[in-house]
Amino acid sequence: MKVNHFDVIVLLSGGIDSSACVNYYLSQKLKPLGLFIDYGQAVAKRELSSAKQISRHYKIKLDTLKILLDRKFGDGEIKGRNALFLFAVLTKYTDFTGIVSLGIHAGVSFYDTTEQFIVDMQKTFTSYSDGKIKLDAPFLKWNKPMIYQYCIDNHVPIQLTYSCEKSGKKPCGSCNSCLDRSKLNVSTMHKV
């Protein structure tokens, strides 16, 4: 896929944070491309369904990438996941010039959700792209309730998002993503 006519690639998981990122870039008059990555997560099909619904809602193109690993992933921290995603973008879109965005935010204790992670990865991306790719995480200093309020204020279709880290017909209600949604009084269900 040629991506030269897109300003930003948003890593679109189908969750609240990445959906808010799509809205954010559209409000900045930028043209985003959503990228959904299936890396063997237990809920890949449900997340992809939400990512498709979000991309249809915003009328943006959605691309997909499947990374074959020799294991399946459930809930909790997956070390290196965001770095893997970023390197996948770099490898898949070799001629891209613009912004690559992640929906990471404050309040999570994993290295790959920190400002230092973005600084470290930007150094690498600057070297690989001759400074043509900028990493961005517009909600990096916001906590989850702030992002949720942004979604309410800007009419982000939260009902189309999906956030659960375990497989099953219904969200588990006990993983970190489900607990985040319950604290916000956001239903873990979405339209399928």
Residue frames as qw, qx, qy, qz and C-alpha x, y, z in Angstrom:
[[0.000, 0.889, 0.458, 0.000, 0.00, 0.00, 0.00],
 [0.368, 0.418, -0.038, 0.830, 1.29, 3.45, -0.88],
 [0.383, -0.711, -0.499, 0.313, 1.12, 5.73, 2.11],
 [0.375, 0.053, 0.047, 0.924, 2.67, 8.91, 0.76],
 [0.183, -0.501, -0.324, -0.782, -0.73, 10.62, 0.65],
 [0.624, -0.662, -0.415, -0.009, -1.30, 10.06, 4.40],
 [0.009, 0.806, -0.315, 0.501, 0.05, 12.47, 7.02],
 [0.347, -0.465, 0.676, -0.454, -0.07, 10.11, 9.96],
 [0.623, -0.041, -0.768, -0.141, -0.20, 6.36, 10.62],
 [0.523, -0.450, 0.374, -0.619, -2.25, 5.66, 13.75],
 [0.208, 0.076, -0.970, 0.101, -1.72, 2.30, 15.41],
 [0.584, -0.179, -0.038, -0.791, -5.45, 1.56, 15.66],
 [0.009, 0.077, -0.972, 0.223, -6.30, -1.23, 18.09],
 [0.385, -0.460, -0.664, -0.446, -10.01, -0.49, 18.17],
 [0.435, -0.486, -0.594, 0.472, -9.80, 0.74, 21.77],
 [0.094, -0.936, -0.301, 0.158, -10.62, 4.11, 23.30],
 [0.385, -0.685, 0.227, 0.575, -7.09, 5.57, 23.20],
 [0.357, -0.056, 0.633, 0.685, -6.27, 4.85, 19.57],
 [0.152, 0.696, 0.650, 0.263, -9.77, 5.89, 18.48],
 [0.182, -0.911, -0.154, 0.336, -9.23, 9.21, 20.28],
 [0.407, -0.411, 0.436, 0.689, -5.97, 9.56, 18.32],
 [0.305, 0.396, 0.685, 0.530, -7.84, 9.25, 15.01],
 [0.040, -0.896, -0.441, -0.025, -10.23, 11.99, 16.11],
 [0.391, -0.748, 0.078, 0.530, -7.33, 14.15, 17.29],
 [0.388, -0.183, 0.532, 0.731, -5.48, 14.06, 13.96],
 [0.177, 0.605, 0.655, 0.416, -8.64, 14.67, 11.96],
 [0.177, -0.920, -0.305, 0.172, -9.29, 17.72, 14.15],
 [0.376, -0.626, 0.293, 0.617, -5.77, 18.90, 13.23],
 [0.597, 0.706, -0.079, -0.373, -6.77, 18.64, 9.53],
 [0.076, -0.497, 0.836, 0.218, -4.34, 15.76, 8.97],
 [0.824, 0.171, -0.326, -0.430, -5.11, 12.65, 6.92],
 [0.446, -0.449, 0.751, -0.186, -4.64, 9.51, 9.05],
 [0.689, 0.151, -0.666, -0.243, -4.22, 5.90, 7.99],
 [0.739, -0.447, 0.364, -0.348, -5.26, 3.37, 10.62],
 [0.502, 0.367, -0.783, -0.011, -3.06, 0.31, 11.03],
 [0.840, -0.370, 0.191, -0.348, -4.36, -2.69, 12.94],
 [0.287, 0.503, -0.812, 0.071, -1.70, -5.20, 14.00],
 [0.942, -0.229, -0.049, -0.241, -2.57, -8.80, 14.83],
 [0.169, 0.635, -0.721, 0.221, 0.40, -10.09, 16.83],
 [0.499, -0.051, -0.862, 0.075, -1.32, -13.15, 18.26],
 [0.241, -0.136, 0.491, -0.826, -3.39, -11.39, 20.91],
 [0.159, 0.248, 0.939, -0.177, -6.30, -13.48, 22.19],
 [0.284, 0.692, 0.509, -0.426, -8.86, -10.86, 21.15],
 [0.209, -0.223, 0.485, 0.819, -7.47, -9.98, 17.71],
 [0.046, 0.433, 0.771, 0.464, -10.76, -10.68, 15.89],
 [0.168, -0.818, -0.525, 0.162, -12.82, -8.53, 18.26],
 [0.277, -0.635, 0.077, 0.717, -10.25, -5.71, 18.19],
 [0.202, -0.004, 0.624, 0.755, -10.13, -5.82, 14.39],
 [0.006, -0.651, -0.727, -0.217, -13.92, -5.62, 14.24],
 [0.212, -0.851, -0.282, 0.390, -13.80, -2.46, 16.36],
 [0.308, -0.426, 0.345, 0.777, -10.92, -0.98, 14.35],
 [0.160, 0.301, 0.721, 0.604, -12.98, -1.51, 11.18],
 [0.098, -0.799, -0.593, -0.019, -16.00, 0.16, 12.74],
 [0.290, -0.748, -0.040, 0.596, -13.91, 3.12, 13.92],
 [0.275, -0.198, 0.517, 0.786, -12.31, 3.53, 10.49],
 [0.072, 0.527, 0.726, 0.435, -15.73, 3.41, 8.81],
 [0.194, -0.834, -0.439, 0.271, -17.11, 5.95, 11.29],
 [0.227, -0.747, 0.139, 0.609, -14.29, 8.38, 10.54],
 [0.714, 0.693, 0.092, -0.045, -14.10, 7.45, 6.85],
 [0.070, -0.779, 0.604, 0.153, -10.40, 6.65, 7.01],
 [0.769, 0.329, -0.539, -0.098, -8.49, 3.84, 5.37],
 [0.709, -0.520, 0.448, -0.163, -7.56, 0.88, 7.55],
 [0.588, 0.469, -0.658, -0.026, -4.62, -1.34, 6.75],
 [0.873, -0.427, 0.162, -0.169, -3.83, -4.57, 8.60],
 [0.356, 0.590, -0.713, 0.129, -0.67, -6.44, 9.43],
 [0.934, -0.328, -0.032, -0.135, -0.28, -9.90, 10.91],
 [0.089, 0.683, -0.698, 0.195, 2.91, -10.68, 12.78],
 [0.918, -0.092, -0.366, -0.123, 3.48, -14.39, 13.22],
 [0.128, -0.602, 0.679, -0.400, 4.99, -15.24, 16.57],
 [0.512, 0.028, -0.858, -0.036, 5.24, -18.66, 18.14],
 [0.144, -0.279, -0.784, 0.536, 2.98, -17.84, 21.07],
 [0.180, -0.719, -0.511, -0.434, -0.39, -16.34, 21.93],
 [0.160, 0.161, -0.394, 0.891, -0.77, -13.35, 24.21],
 [0.297, -0.666, -0.685, -0.003, -3.38, -12.74, 26.89],
 [0.200, -0.947, -0.155, -0.195, -3.64, -9.99, 29.45],
 [0.631, -0.666, 0.085, 0.388, -0.99, -7.93, 31.20],
 [0.009, 0.832, -0.388, -0.397, 2.28, -6.42, 30.04],
 [0.898, 0.326, 0.200, 0.218, 3.75, -7.71, 26.80],
 [0.406, -0.675, 0.268, 0.554, 7.37, -6.56, 26.86],
 [0.274, -0.233, 0.591, 0.722, 8.44, -4.91, 23.62],
 [0.384, 0.586, 0.713, 0.023, 4.95, -4.77, 22.12],
 [0.210, 0.925, 0.141, -0.283, 4.92, -1.07, 21.26],
 [0.172, -0.640, 0.580, 0.473, 8.49, -1.23, 19.96],
 [0.424, 0.126, 0.854, 0.274, 7.47, -4.21, 17.81],
 [0.353, 0.778, 0.508, -0.107, 4.55, -2.20, 16.44],
 [0.057, 0.901, -0.167, -0.397, 6.75, 0.77, 15.62],
 [0.251, -0.432, 0.749, 0.435, 9.38, -1.36, 13.88],
 [0.461, 0.387, 0.790, 0.118, 6.61, -3.10, 11.96],
 [0.294, 0.898, 0.222, -0.239, 5.48, 0.30, 10.65],
 [0.100, -0.772, 0.473, 0.413, 9.06, 1.19, 9.70],
 [0.358, -0.160, 0.864, 0.316, 9.48, -2.11, 7.87],
 [0.423, 0.545, 0.724, 0.001, 6.05, -2.15, 6.16],
 [0.284, 0.930, 0.233, 0.014, 6.03, 1.47, 4.97],
 [0.730, -0.150, 0.106, 0.658, 9.64, 1.99, 3.89],
 [0.299, 0.358, 0.241, 0.851, 8.99, 5.25, 2.01],
 [0.258, -0.825, -0.497, -0.077, 6.62, 6.86, 4.51],
 [0.262, 0.211, -0.218, 0.916, 7.24, 10.44, 5.55],
 [0.423, -0.585, -0.229, -0.653, 5.14, 11.86, 8.37],
 [0.393, -0.446, 0.532, -0.603, 3.89, 10.97, 11.84],
 [0.571, -0.120, -0.810, -0.056, 3.51, 7.56, 13.45],
 [0.383, -0.465, 0.245, -0.759, 1.14, 7.69, 16.41],
 [0.402, -0.150, -0.882, 0.196, 0.49, 5.56, 19.46],
 [0.461, -0.650, -0.257, -0.547, -2.41, 5.93, 21.87],
 [0.613, -0.163, -0.599, 0.490, -0.26, 5.51, 24.98],
 [0.273, -0.797, -0.097, -0.531, -1.05, 7.55, 28.09],
 [0.017, -0.479, 0.633, -0.607, 0.01, 8.33, 31.65],
 [0.709, -0.285, 0.322, -0.558, -0.94, 6.09, 34.55],
 [0.988, 0.114, -0.099, -0.023, 0.53, 2.87, 33.13],
 [0.496, -0.751, 0.415, 0.137, 3.82, 1.66, 34.59],
 [0.879, 0.180, 0.326, 0.297, 5.22, -0.07, 31.50],
 [0.392, -0.419, 0.312, 0.757, 8.39, 1.37, 29.90],
 [0.216, 0.186, 0.646, 0.708, 6.82, 1.41, 26.44],
 [0.070, -0.812, -0.544, -0.200, 4.10, 3.80, 27.62],
 [0.429, -0.710, -0.126, 0.544, 6.53, 6.47, 28.86],
 [0.247, 0.948, -0.111, -0.168, 7.97, 9.68, 27.50],
 [0.328, -0.621, 0.663, 0.259, 11.44, 8.09, 27.70],
 [0.649, 0.197, 0.716, 0.163, 10.27, 5.30, 25.39],
 [0.477, 0.839, 0.262, 0.002, 9.14, 7.87, 22.80],
 [0.046, -0.906, 0.378, 0.184, 12.46, 9.75, 23.13],
 [0.508, -0.363, 0.749, 0.222, 14.47, 6.54, 22.76],
 [0.624, 0.399, 0.656, 0.147, 12.44, 5.29, 19.80],
 [0.332, 0.927, 0.082, -0.151, 12.51, 8.70, 18.11],
 [0.212, -0.726, 0.572, 0.318, 16.32, 8.58, 18.05],
 [0.514, -0.022, 0.823, 0.242, 16.15, 5.26, 16.25],
 [0.490, 0.684, 0.540, 0.009, 13.44, 6.41, 13.85],
 [0.115, 0.932, -0.158, -0.305, 15.33, 9.59, 13.06],
 [0.294, -0.508, 0.729, 0.351, 18.34, 7.50, 12.11],
 [0.485, 0.211, 0.831, 0.175, 16.36, 5.02, 10.02],
 [0.360, 0.759, 0.538, 0.068, 14.23, 7.64, 8.24],
 [0.413, 0.223, 0.084, 0.879, 16.73, 10.49, 7.91],
 [0.014, 0.229, 0.366, -0.902, 14.44, 12.51, 10.15],
 [0.299, -0.115, -0.517, -0.794, 11.37, 11.99, 7.93],
 [0.570, -0.450, -0.660, -0.193, 9.29, 10.16, 10.57],
 [0.149, -0.406, 0.444, -0.784, 8.13, 11.77, 13.81],
 [0.363, -0.316, -0.869, 0.119, 6.71, 9.65, 16.60],
 [0.276, -0.347, 0.098, -0.891, 3.76, 11.14, 18.41],
 [0.320, -0.390, -0.845, 0.175, 1.63, 10.17, 21.38],
 [0.097, -0.552, -0.133, -0.817, -0.83, 13.05, 21.77],
 [0.669, -0.617, -0.143, -0.388, -2.21, 11.75, 25.08],
 [0.669, 0.201, -0.578, 0.421, 1.12, 10.74, 26.63],
 [0.118, 0.168, -0.528, 0.824, 0.73, 13.07, 29.62],
 [0.601, -0.243, -0.054, -0.759, -3.00, 12.45, 30.06],
 [0.283, -0.080, 0.911, -0.288, -4.54, 9.80, 32.29],
 [0.037, 0.289, 0.912, 0.289, -7.39, 7.54, 31.19],
 [0.066, 0.720, 0.600, -0.343, -10.20, 9.73, 32.64],
 [0.026, 0.640, -0.159, -0.751, -8.81, 12.71, 30.70],
 [0.011, 0.109, -0.794, -0.598, -8.85, 10.73, 27.45],
 [0.039, 0.489, 0.871, -0.015, -12.36, 9.54, 28.20],
 [0.063, 0.750, 0.324, -0.573, -13.47, 13.14, 28.76],
 [0.013, 0.431, -0.498, -0.752, -11.82, 14.10, 25.46],
 [0.026, 0.173, 0.917, 0.358, -13.85, 11.35, 23.80],
 [0.047, 0.675, 0.687, -0.265, -17.09, 12.64, 25.33],
 [0.004, 0.723, 0.034, -0.690, -16.31, 16.26, 24.45],
 [0.121, 0.479, -0.568, -0.658, -15.36, 15.38, 20.87],
 [0.824, 0.239, 0.106, -0.503, -18.02, 12.74, 20.15],
 [0.173, 0.397, -0.891, -0.134, -15.59, 9.84, 19.74],
 [0.808, -0.118, -0.288, -0.501, -17.81, 6.76, 19.29],
 [0.231, -0.449, 0.796, -0.334, -16.81, 4.90, 22.44],
 [0.814, 0.068, 0.403, -0.413, -19.63, 2.42, 21.87],
 [0.825, 0.507, -0.228, -0.103, -17.73, 1.11, 18.82],
 [0.150, 0.665, -0.697, 0.223, -14.51, 0.48, 20.75],
 [0.938, -0.216, -0.264, -0.064, -13.43, -2.77, 22.35],
 [0.078, 0.670, -0.617, 0.406, -11.07, -3.14, 25.29],
 [0.881, -0.358, 0.251, -0.181, -10.47, -6.54, 26.83],
 [0.080, 0.676, -0.726, -0.100, -7.22, -8.48, 26.94],
 [0.394, -0.098, 0.908, -0.103, -8.68, -11.98, 27.32],
 [0.262, -0.034, -0.740, -0.618, -10.56, -14.05, 24.82],
 [0.147, 0.351, 0.841, -0.383, -14.16, -15.00, 25.14],
 [0.106, 0.615, 0.659, 0.419, -17.55, -14.13, 23.76],
 [0.222, -0.934, -0.213, -0.184, -17.94, -11.34, 26.31],
 [0.201, 0.688, -0.453, 0.531, -15.35, -9.05, 27.89],
 [0.600, -0.090, -0.729, 0.316, -13.92, -10.68, 31.00],
 [0.411, -0.832, -0.181, -0.325, -14.49, -7.77, 33.37],
 [0.760, -0.614, 0.034, 0.210, -11.25, -8.51, 35.26],
 [0.717, 0.189, 0.088, 0.665, -8.28, -7.60, 33.01],
 [0.284, -0.363, -0.101, 0.881, -6.66, -4.15, 33.22],
 [0.055, -0.134, -0.454, -0.879, -8.55, -2.86, 30.17],
 [0.384, -0.553, -0.681, -0.287, -11.93, -3.98, 31.48],
 [0.446, -0.567, -0.458, 0.519, -11.14, -2.51, 34.91],
 [0.177, -0.133, 0.113, 0.968, -10.20, 0.81, 33.27],
 [0.228, -0.327, -0.556, -0.729, -13.53, 0.89, 31.44],
 [0.457, -0.591, -0.665, 0.006, -15.49, 0.00, 34.57],
 [0.368, -0.418, -0.291, 0.778, -13.83, 2.83, 36.52],
 [0.019, 0.084, -0.255, -0.963, -14.97, 5.19, 33.78],
 [0.514, 0.381, 0.573, -0.513, -18.46, 3.67, 33.77],
 [0.441, 0.465, -0.497, -0.585, -17.92, 2.69, 30.15],
 [0.937, 0.072, 0.232, -0.251, -19.55, -0.51, 29.02],
 [0.370, -0.429, 0.748, 0.345, -17.04, -3.15, 27.96],
 [0.594, 0.414, 0.684, 0.092, -19.47, -4.19, 25.26],
 [0.084, 0.449, -0.330, -0.826, -19.46, -2.77, 21.78],
 [0.774, 0.451, 0.098, -0.433, -21.49, -3.24, 18.65],
 [0.522, -0.232, 0.748, 0.340, -20.23, -6.21, 16.69]]
